[in-house]
């Protein structure tokens, strides 16, 4: 069996660290002398020996009596090896708890039998469901304090099952135990004569270690692209599925198709023909596309990821400042980083009580919200229910990780940006977007219209903007959409399919407002022929250089903190 990653979460006082300490002690997984050292420290400080102290490595933590860091410890049984992720329980350290739980194969929620289900218990259960951990176990601890009462165990178990059911989560098993006494940790106890289930260690050893990620659809987010001699190596970590030399692949969000010719390697002994989930890999493809960090590779026959610049998500907020409508954050999903603006807060949910508030303007710390984000660029992603790694993200506010979330769906609108519509024909264009050079960031930027605009035949259009100045009469040629729009007297005159377009001796531009170097019906026919013959990005660049004016109707503006 392969190593199993497990996370323990729970209220600060419910004995989570004691259970882990006892588990390590009873499986003889501690280094020589550790127990004696902890006993000596306890004697010197006048405290009773606690198994929790085996984990609290820092003096400050022992003094405060809470685990504030995230600890990772390996141990093994006859069945397999384990990696324990001990996530802190105090609500101020939820960031670390999420960091740990996100990588776990299974989770154990610790609940005090005497105190019952508390606010932090509910909050942690909500986070586990948000992180998509499917195998959740409940440990009802400190049964010694309630006289090993079956009735009390049933009451606490029913409470937690009711709450988990509201999150659409069914616990795999609920186990009564006592961490301090060692009952039901690695040995069965006579104190639980009424309990017929397995011990904690027996339950652990029965958890399936079948890696579902390996048999799943391929998802390879591009980490970087390296150039060695004549080779361009696309590097990344395979999040799910597998690949091999010869596989036909697609690269999103553009959907470019090619096939794998080689898997890169440093030494001959590292040479291989295939790779699978969990492995970092460098692939070489047949076609020389311009690939970049954040793109996602799939097999050609796989179900593709979603492509959009708007998404609907469930967010857990941990920031010092409230998440607010209209504010922008950096969204990091797999290897993608993109600016995300909060377009709407559909509802907020108190993670402990599940009380909801509709159409809020802000999301408070430690609450969950269903949010619609507008992204600066279109990205590739998945709904979290289908693929966790490409459906989970974090939000950065300034320099701090302020929230985490999962993608619920791609968000669509009736129309988005600038749309020209005539009956069933509908074409999107960007000719009213602004282009400028940011002197602070030293980069060229395209800013979309701040409002969605729909233009139909007879509607007046703007001809002047910050970076564009259009004549009253011109034609828009939409190559990718195979459509055209005729503007006469600064109004929409007609909208049609490109195959029906008749060239007139007036200025032409593409959907972004770039002029076209076409001056006759013959040159227009040649222009279309060459476009249809394009097979790769290099040919597209050559075509663009030949036919597009960047400065005929547009002027590249310089700005600093200019608001369009």
Secondary structure, DSSP 4 states (H G I P E B T S, - for coil): ---EEEEEEE-TTS-HHHHHHHHHHHTT-SPTTHHHHHHHHHHHHT----GGGGT--SHHHHHHTS--S-EEEEEE-SS-EEEEEE---SGGGHHHHHHHHTT-SEEEEEEETTT-S-HHHHHHHHHHHHTT---EEEEEE-GGGGTT-HHHHHHHHHHHHHHHHHTT---S-EEE-BTTTTBTTTB--GGGTT--S--HHHHHHHS----HHHHS--EEEEEEEEEETTEEEEEEEEEESEEETT-EEEEETTTEEEEEEEE--SSGGG--SEEETT-EEEEEESS-----TT-EEEETTSPPPEEEEEEEEEEEE--SSPEETT-EEEEEETTEEEEEEEEEEEEEEETTT--EEES-SEE-TTEEEEEEEEEEEEEEE--TTT-STTTEEEEEETTEEEEEEEEEEE---SS-SEEEEETTEEEEE-TTSEEEEETTTTEEEEE--SS-EEE-TT-B---B-SSBB--SSEEEEETTTTEEEEEETTEEEEEEEGGG----SS-EE-TTS-EE---SHHHHHHHHHHHHT--SHHHHHHHHHHHEESSSSB--EEESS---
